[in-house]
Amino acid sequence: MLPDRFLRPALLATVLAIVAPGALAFSFSEDAKKDAAAAEESRAAAHVLSLPPACLDELRRRKIMIVMGERTGEGVTAEQARFSPHFNSINKRLLKHGIRTYSQQEIRAQIAQAEVDAYFRNDPDAALAASKKMGAQLVMRGTIDSRSAINPVLRIPEVYVSIAYVLMTPGGKMISEASAKAESYSGSDTLGMAGTLIEEQADAVVSTLLGGYCAANPPAGGKKKSK
């Protein structure tokens, strides 16, 4: 039998050999996730900030109203209080780049629900009236469309969600559009799934919408593409 002075170092080495790989693997995994998330955020931010400086400055001088709705069997439900997480995902991206917006509280206080609905039923006169009340120079509308069903093979609920975004003039004329899509097998909470989807894809959506605005509104003195 080996003396204690030989057994203790050997035991310590064995414990380190067992514990260290797991600790290193965990650390590496967490670091990799953080690095990937940071890289994705950096790419998304750089894409938005790659807008022409003159156009971004112009957008910062304007004020955008964000409205959200959900399509149901009875039409579009657009009671803004239901969509706070969805609103916040887009709103914080715009604010991050210095673009001014209205809060949900301001929207509910200044325009009636029927006027919010006008943006979803393509009523240009009512939409323009609502925009004038708010003083909004641009309107960003998001419409959630979802359905749930039981997967015939797995026999579990599956949820399909898509969100169509449009950047519009105060009167409801489309300037640019973007979309986000996802599916999940986690349950039947379509509104919750939509919130997750918006948060994951908000950077790309904002980038596409603002990029479309800049393409449709070249800086004064800029050359227009010849046909």
C-alpha positions, 0 to 999 in steps of 0.5 A: 500500500502506498504511503499517504504522501503518494496517495494525496497527490494522485487523488488530487490529480484524479479529481482535477482530471474528472472536474476540469474538462467539464468546467472547461467545456461549460466555460467554453460553451457559455463564452461561445454563446456570448461571442455569437450573440455579440457578433450578431448584435454587432452585425445587425447594428452595423447594417442599420448604421450603414444607411446613408448618413444624410438619410439617417439624419433625416429620419432622426428629424422625423417622428415615427408612430408604431402600431401593432395588430393581430389578424383573427377570424373576425378581422384585425384586433389592434388594441395596443395594450395587448402588444406591449412586448411586440411594440417595445422590441421595435421601439427600442431599436429605433430609439437606439439609433436616435429615431424618435417615436411615440409611446403606447401611452401617448398613442392611446391618450391622443387618438381613438381606437377607431383611428388606430384601426384605420391603419389596418383597414386601409382607410387613408382619410381616417389614417391621415386624421389620426397621424395629424392628431399625433403629429406623426410623419411616418407610421410603422405597422406590424400585423401578426398572422398566426395559426395553431394545429396538432401535428398529425405525426407527433400529436402535439400543438404546433404554432406558425407565426408570421408578421408583416411590417409596413413603413407608411406615410401619414396617409397610409401609403406604403414606403417599404415592407419587411416580414418575419416568420417562425414555427414552434412545437412548444404550444398554442400561445401564438401571441407569446410566440410572436413576441419571441419572433419579433425580439429575435428578428427586430434588428433585421426588420428595422434595417429593411424598413429604414433601408427601403425608406432611404432607397425611396427618398434619395438625398436632395441632389443625389442621382436617380437611377436611370431606367 
